[in-house]
Amino acid sequence: MPSQARLQLITFFSNPVLLSIIFSWFGAQFIKTILSLFAGKVKTIKDLFSLLLWRTGGMPSSHSALVTSLCTSIGFRQGVDSDIFLLSLAFMLVVIRDAVGVRRSSGNQAKVLNKLGKQLQDKDSIEFTPVKEVQGHKPLEVVMGCLLGLFTGIAFSTL
């Protein structure tokens, strides 16, 4: 590998913004997994890896942690008056609003639809295939994700 390309890879993977978002997301998923283990919600190894790597919902919000650490680390590195910081702030607000608002509402509606569909199917009225219940976040889960992201962003920007 030419030394210029190698140097670019090293620079990319040591970027504090990248490290901040990776660690905040994995940190949130790890905390979520530990809490689920203690609550007895993890039944199989497949559940464990699914929760650790990509399952959404729960405490803390990994989406909120990621976008908050992104916004925080960009704010520290580029300044809060920079265009890229304002873009990351807008992105953060959209993601957080979606996590606590839209996705949560959609999940609640899906639960009601599935319950109604099952009742109708039990009465032999219709054949029903359940819809996916997307799990949004409670406000406290989002706040905790934001705090994790804030501290992670500060840590990777100042250390």
HUQUI-V436147 format. One record per backbone hydrogen bond with DSSP energy under -0.5 kcal/mol. CO is the residue of the C=O (numbers start at 1). NH is the residue of the N-H. E is the energy in kcal/mol with one decimal. If there is no record, write none. Layout:
CO:NH:E  CO:NH:E
//
This chain:
2:6:-2.1  3:7:-2.4  4:8:-2.1  5:9:-2.2  6:10:-2.3  7:11:-2.6  8:12:-2.6  9:13:-2.7  10:14:-0.9  12:15:-1.3  15:19:-2.7  16:20:-2.2  17:21:-2.2  18:22:-2.4  19:23:-2.6  20:24:-2.3  21:25:-2.1  22:26:-2.7  23:27:-2.4  24:28:-2.2  25:29:-2.4  26:30:-2.5  27:31:-2.5  28:32:-2.6  29:33:-2.1  30:34:-2.5  31:35:-2.6  32:36:-2.1  33:37:-2.3  34:38:-2.3  35:39:-1.7  36:41:-2.5  36:42:-0.7  37:40:-1.1  41:43:-0.7  44:48:-1.9  45:49:-2.6  46:50:-2.5  47:51:-2.6  48:52:-2.3  49:53:-2.1  50:54:-2.4  50:55:-2.3  60:62:-0.5  61:65:-1.9  62:66:-2.5  63:67:-2.4  64:68:-2.0  65:69:-2.3  66:70:-2.3  67:71:-2.3  68:72:-2.7  69:73:-2.7  70:74:-2.2  71:75:-2.4  72:76:-2.2  73:77:-2.3  74:78:-3.4  74:79:-0.7  75:79:-1.1  79:82:-1.5  82:86:-1.9  83:87:-2.3  84:88:-2.3  85:89:-2.5  86:90:-2.3  87:91:-2.5  88:92:-2.4  89:93:-2.3  90:94:-2.1  91:95:-2.4  92:96:-2.6  93:97:-2.3  94:98:-2.3  95:99:-2.5  96:100:-2.2  97:101:-2.1  97:102:-0.8  98:103:-2.7  99:137:-2.5  101:105:-2.6  102:106:-2.7  103:107:-2.2  104:108:-2.3  105:109:-2.5  106:110:-2.3  107:111:-2.0  108:112:-1.8  109:113:-2.7  110:114:-2.6  111:115:-2.2  112:116:-2.6  113:117:-3.0  114:118:-2.3  115:119:-2.1  116:120:-2.4  117:121:-2.3  118:122:-2.6  119:123:-1.1  120:125:-2.5  120:126:-0.7  121:124:-1.8  126:128:-0.5  128:130:-0.5  132:134:-1.0  134:136:-0.8  138:141:-0.6  138:142:-1.7  139:143:-2.6  140:144:-2.5  141:61:-2.2  141:145:-1.9  142:146:-2.6  143:147:-2.4  144:148:-2.4  145:149:-2.6  146:150:-2.7  147:151:-2.5  148:152:-2.3  149:153:-2.8  150:154:-2.4  151:155:-2.5  152:156:-2.5  153:157:-1.3  154:158:-1.8  155:159:-1.9
//
